Amino acid sequence: MSAKLPYARRALGAFVTAAAVSVPAAQAGEVEVLHWWTSGGEAEAVGTLRDLLESEGHTWKDFAVAGGAGDSAMTVLKSRAMSGNPPAAAQINGPEIQEWGELGLLANLDAVAEEGNWDELLPGVVADMMQHDGHYVAVPVNVHRVNWLWANPEVLADAGVEMPTTWDEMFSAGEALREAGYVPLAHGGQPWQDATIFESVVLSLGGADFYRDAFVELDEDSLKSDTMIESLSTFKRLRGLMDEGMPGRDWNLATGMVINGQAAMQIMGDWAKGEFTAADMQAGSDYLCAAVPGTEDAFTFNIDSFAMFKLDDEAAQQAQQTMARLVLEPEFQQTFNQIKGSIPPRTDLDMSAFDSCAQQSMADFQSSREASTLVPSFAHRMAMRSDVQGAFFDIITNYFNDESMSAEQAAERLAQAASLAF
Ligand code: GAL
């Protein structure tokens, strides 16, 4: 894999590996945990892990870096690692686990995995992502579904529209909502939020195989195809359903607009459900969930996970192993995922206490695995290397905000960015 890493990353790797030798031993039994869960629902959810770890006698040192989708957190992590002082545990998702594994910085979790029978508990697609070079180096916390549409039913009813199931319905509902004085689609203009919507439009118009060709295989013909151009056009049309206050807005504030009835809908992963839950709203009555139009049979996954960094101190290592064990135990899985809006990554748990959206998510996760329509979210670090993802984010956001850039030009740029990736 190192041959594929760009020069800068290899250089960083050499530096970080050298620096890591002098990692100071962490205080006994303490785990410093880097994560980006700072919204109301997220903070409550991560608090359940802190409480469990502390109930086993260890100390949780919180290292929360605000910023949806973890872009800021990953920047901070790199600088901490470069200075030879990485946190004991960090939220690292998707192929980036491989990138950090390649640097030789991650602790081996095979013993905990074997004791907890992770190979049996976890679906292959999840287990593979947690391993580097055949060894477990990360533990999955949850499975989020990204291709969701959320709505406030009172607002829909007031405008006389129903939850849209096609893009045509979405645009005509948008007109009615606008006339009734609502923002049809709540959004925050940040690159990862733009990409979150865009990837669902591509899945909707192209289907799972096309999505994989474009965003996993980085196939240039797919990236500049008519289907991609049409997806880009539909994506930009959605801009007309948003409000002027969207630049820079955090995702949870956009969810708040749906909660307080200022906006009708939001396209967002099911961490948005954590906000509805924190506001004491019930799925199916106070708020609605549905797959993004045209993606009912598919599931875009986003798996949060914690990787542990190698430390010398034995007590700290013990605390890391305890945290890894707790994460997959039923107690944590049930409580955390109900608060967070996600589903457990292990598929053997009783889902009866979960709300109807989570139950739908679990059923669709299973059926999409069977139908090969389970795809990794590129907006959430699941599908491609971080440098390519960064280039895609730039192109998509520039296109979304720049009236002079055509869909054809944007598609051409995506294909060009992909060609530089090999
Ligand atoms: C995702 C992450 C979720 C949620 C969201 C908003 O990337 O997987 O757990 O935190 O970002 O920050």
Residues whose N, C-alpha, C, O or C-beta is under 5 A from the ligand:
A	BS01	GAL	W36 G67 G68 A69 W271 N302 D304 H380
